[in-house]
Amino acid sequence: MKHGRKIAKLGRTHSERRALLQGLATSLFRHGRIKTTLPKAKGLRPYAERLVTHARTGTMSARRFVRRSIQDREILSKLFDEIGPKYKDRAGGYTRILKLGNRLGDNATQAIIELV
C-alpha cells in the first residue's frame, strides 16, 4: 500500500537522492528552467518550493536552512536577493512543470520545470 508515501524515491538511496535534488535545485535557481525527466521534476517541485518559501522570509535562520541545501554562495545570494522578494506576495506555486515528449534513447518522459 502507498499510504503516507510522500516522496519519489527515484531508485536511489537517501544520500544519493538528496545530492540529486540539491544539484537540480541549484541548476533550477541558476538558469530559471531545466529539462529533466518527469519523475525527477515532480520530486524537485516540493524541494525547490520549500527553499523559495524560506528565501521569502529573508531571516538569518532561513538563510542557514537554505545554505544546507545550496552550497553555491552565488546562487544562495541570488535566491535571497532576487528570487525570494519576487514571490513575496505569492502564496505558493513557484514552479511549473511542462511535459514534453519521450526521450529517444530510453523512452523516458521528459519535462521542463521552471520558476513561474
Contacts in CASP RR format, 6 or more apart in sequence:
PFRMAT RR
TARGET T0000
AUTHOR 0000-0000-0000
METHOD contacts of the structure
MODEL  1
MKHGRKIAKLGRTHSERRALLQGLATSLFRHGRIKTTLPKAKGLRPYAER
LVTHARTGTMSARRFVRRSIQDREILSKLFDEIGPKYKDRAGGYTRILKL
GNRLGDNATQAIIELV
7 17 0 8 1.000
7 43 0 8 1.000
7 46 0 8 1.000
8 39 0 8 1.000
8 40 0 8 1.000
8 42 0 8 1.000
8 43 0 8 1.000
9 17 0 8 1.000
10 17 0 8 1.000
10 20 0 8 1.000
10 39 0 8 1.000
10 40 0 8 1.000
10 43 0 8 1.000
11 17 0 8 1.000
12 20 0 8 1.000
20 40 0 8 1.000
21 43 0 8 1.000
21 44 0 8 1.000
21 47 0 8 1.000
21 69 0 8 1.000
22 69 0 8 1.000
22 70 0 8 1.000
22 71 0 8 1.000
24 34 0 8 1.000
24 36 0 8 1.000
24 40 0 8 1.000
24 44 0 8 1.000
24 47 0 8 1.000
24 48 0 8 1.000
25 44 0 8 1.000
25 47 0 8 1.000
25 48 0 8 1.000
25 51 0 8 1.000
25 69 0 8 1.000
25 70 0 8 1.000
26 70 0 8 1.000
26 71 0 8 1.000
26 72 0 8 1.000
26 75 0 8 1.000
27 34 0 8 1.000
28 34 0 8 1.000
28 44 0 8 1.000
28 48 0 8 1.000
28 95 0 8 1.000
28 113 0 8 1.000
28 114 0 8 1.000
28 115 0 8 1.000
29 48 0 8 1.000
29 51 0 8 1.000
29 70 0 8 1.000
29 75 0 8 1.000
29 78 0 8 1.000
29 79 0 8 1.000
29 83 0 8 1.000
29 115 0 8 1.000
30 72 0 8 1.000
30 75 0 8 1.000
30 78 0 8 1.000
32 114 0 8 1.000
32 115 0 8 1.000
33 112 0 8 1.000
33 113 0 8 1.000
33 114 0 8 1.000
33 115 0 8 1.000
34 112 0 8 1.000
34 113 0 8 1.000
34 114 0 8 1.000
35 100 0 8 1.000
35 110 0 8 1.000
35 111 0 8 1.000
35 112 0 8 1.000
36 44 0 8 1.000
36 110 0 8 1.000
36 111 0 8 1.000
36 113 0 8 1.000
37 103 0 8 1.000
37 108 0 8 1.000
37 109 0 8 1.000
37 110 0 8 1.000
37 111 0 8 1.000
38 97 0 8 1.000
38 99 0 8 1.000
38 108 0 8 1.000
38 109 0 8 1.000
38 110 0 8 1.000
38 111 0 8 1.000
39 109 0 8 1.000
41 97 0 8 1.000
41 111 0 8 1.000
41 112 0 8 1.000
41 113 0 8 1.000
42 97 0 8 1.000
44 95 0 8 1.000
44 113 0 8 1.000
45 95 0 8 1.000
45 97 0 8 1.000
45 113 0 8 1.000
47 69 0 8 1.000
48 94 0 8 1.000
48 95 0 8 1.000
48 113 0 8 1.000
49 92 0 8 1.000
49 93 0 8 1.000
49 94 0 8 1.000
49 95 0 8 1.000
51 66 0 8 1.000
51 69 0 8 1.000
51 70 0 8 1.000
51 79 0 8 1.000
52 79 0 8 1.000
52 83 0 8 1.000
52 84 0 8 1.000
52 87 0 8 1.000
52 94 0 8 1.000
53 92 0 8 1.000
53 94 0 8 1.000
54 62 0 8 1.000
54 65 0 8 1.000
54 66 0 8 1.000
55 62 0 8 1.000
55 66 0 8 1.000
55 79 0 8 1.000
55 80 0 8 1.000
55 83 0 8 1.000
55 84 0 8 1.000
56 84 0 8 1.000
56 85 0 8 1.000
56 87 0 8 1.000
56 88 0 8 1.000
58 80 0 8 1.000
58 84 0 8 1.000
63 76 0 8 1.000
63 80 0 8 1.000
66 76 0 8 1.000
66 79 0 8 1.000
66 80 0 8 1.000
67 76 0 8 1.000
70 76 0 8 1.000
70 79 0 8 1.000
83 115 0 8 1.000
87 94 0 8 1.000
90 116 0 8 1.000
93 116 0 8 1.000
94 115 0 8 1.000
94 116 0 8 1.000
95 113 0 8 1.000
95 114 0 8 1.000
95 115 0 8 1.000
95 116 0 8 1.000
96 113 0 8 1.000
96 114 0 8 1.000
96 115 0 8 1.000
96 116 0 8 1.000
97 111 0 8 1.000
97 112 0 8 1.000
97 113 0 8 1.000
98 111 0 8 1.000
98 112 0 8 1.000
98 113 0 8 1.000
98 114 0 8 1.000
99 109 0 8 1.000
99 110 0 8 1.000
99 111 0 8 1.000
100 109 0 8 1.000
100 110 0 8 1.000
100 111 0 8 1.000
100 112 0 8 1.000
101 109 0 8 1.000
101 110 0 8 1.000
102 108 0 8 1.000
102 109 0 8 1.000
102 110 0 8 1.000
103 109 0 8 1.000
103 110 0 8 1.000
END
